[in-house]
Every structure is written in structure tokens, then in C-alpha cells.
Amino acid sequence: MDVRKNPVYLTNHARDRMCERMGIRDPSRMDALAFDAYRFGKSKMQLMKSERGIIEEKEQEYGDSVILIYRGFCYVFTENNGLKTVYKNDRVRS
């Protein structure tokens, strides 16, 4: 979805996970990072075949979500640009 028409937003769960897993406590920093991840994160098709495993695992878990890799983390977005959660990603560099 176009972020100009449907801006990126964070669920409370995503904010909790960013605090817990990334050590970020500033809400504006969370918003900016989620937006950057949505804009610049790599999708499964942009990764080498050998690197796609983490996204494929999360696709099984989260179904129709948009899953992107950005700066060492795996971001799981809803189909309408809401960040659901964030996971540490040690497998793929981006």
C-alpha cells in the first residue's frame, strides 16, 4: 500500500517489542525506524534464495503480512501498513 495514502503506524505490541528487542524507548524514534523499514527494507524477492528462510518462516506464522528485513531486524507489517512486531535477524544482513 502507498504510504502517502495509508501511513505506517505501530501497534502497541510492536512498540513493546521495539523497546524489548531493540532497546528503543523514544516513540518518535520508533515511528521513524518503522517508516524507514517499510520504505527501505528488503522483501523476500530482493534477497538471495539462501537468505529467504527467516521471511518464509514468518510468512508461515503471520499469513498475509508484509515481512521486510532492515538493519538486522525482521519487521512484520499488516496489509494496511501497521507494524505488528519486530524480530532480531542474525541470518541476513541488510
C-alpha positions as CSV (number, residue, x, y, z in Angstrom):
1,M,0.0,0.0,0.0
2,D,1.1,3.5,-0.7
3,V,2.4,5.2,2.5
4,R,1.1,8.5,1.2
5,K,-2.5,7.3,1.4
6,N,-2.0,4.8,4.3
7,P,0.7,6.0,6.6
8,V,2.8,3.5,8.6
9,Y,1.6,3.0,12.2
10,L,2.7,0.9,15.1
11,T,0.6,-1.4,17.2
12,N,1.1,-1.3,21.0
13,H,2.6,-4.8,20.7
14,A,5.2,-3.5,18.1
15,R,6.2,-0.7,20.4
16,D,6.7,-3.1,23.3
17,R,8.8,-5.4,21.1
18,M,10.9,-2.5,19.8
19,C,11.6,-1.5,23.4
20,E,12.3,-5.0,24.5
21,R,14.3,-6.3,21.5
22,M,15.9,-3.1,20.2
23,G,16.2,-1.0,23.3
24,I,14.4,1.9,21.8
25,R,12.2,3.9,24.2
26,D,11.5,7.1,22.3
27,P,8.2,6.8,20.4
28,S,9.3,9.2,17.6
29,R,12.4,7.1,17.0
30,M,10.2,4.0,16.8
31,D,7.9,5.7,14.3
32,A,10.9,6.9,12.1
33,L,12.5,3.5,12.2
34,A,9.3,1.7,11.3
35,F,8.8,4.1,8.4
36,D,12.4,3.6,7.2
37,A,12.0,-0.2,7.4
38,Y,8.8,0.0,5.4
39,R,10.4,2.2,2.7
40,F,13.9,0.6,2.6
41,G,13.5,-2.9,4.0
42,K,14.2,-5.9,1.7
43,S,11.4,-8.3,0.8
44,K,11.9,-12.0,0.1
45,M,12.2,-11.3,-3.6
46,Q,15.1,-8.9,-3.0
47,L,17.1,-11.5,-1.0
48,M,19.3,-14.3,-2.3
49,K,17.5,-17.6,-2.2
50,S,19.7,-18.9,0.6
51,E,18.7,-15.9,2.8
52,R,14.9,-16.2,2.4
53,G,14.4,-18.6,5.3
54,I,13.6,-16.2,8.0
55,I,10.9,-14.5,5.9
56,E,9.5,-17.8,4.8
57,E,9.2,-18.8,8.5
58,K,7.4,-15.6,9.4
59,E,5.1,-15.9,6.4
60,Q,4.0,-19.3,7.7
61,E,3.4,-17.7,11.1
62,Y,1.8,-14.5,10.0
63,G,0.0,-15.3,6.8
64,D,-0.8,-12.3,4.6
65,S,1.6,-9.9,6.3
66,V,4.3,-7.8,4.6
67,I,7.6,-9.0,6.0
68,L,10.8,-6.9,5.5
69,I,14.4,-7.2,6.6
70,Y,16.0,-3.9,7.7
71,R,19.2,-3.2,9.7
72,G,19.4,-6.5,11.4
73,F,15.7,-6.9,12.2
74,C,12.7,-8.6,10.6
75,Y,9.7,-6.3,10.6
76,V,6.2,-7.7,10.2
77,F,3.6,-5.3,8.8
78,T,-0.1,-5.7,8.3
79,E,-1.5,-5.4,4.8
80,N,-2.5,-1.8,5.6
81,N,0.9,-0.7,6.8
82,G,0.7,-1.4,10.5
83,L,3.8,-2.7,12.2
84,K,2.8,-5.8,14.2
85,T,6.1,-6.9,15.6
86,V,9.9,-6.9,15.2
87,Y,12.3,-9.9,15.5
88,K,16.1,-9.9,15.7
89,N,17.6,-11.2,12.5
90,D,21.0,-12.8,12.7
91,R,20.8,-14.6,9.3
92,V,20.5,-11.8,6.7
93,R,22.4,-8.5,6.6
94,S,20.7,-5.6,5.1
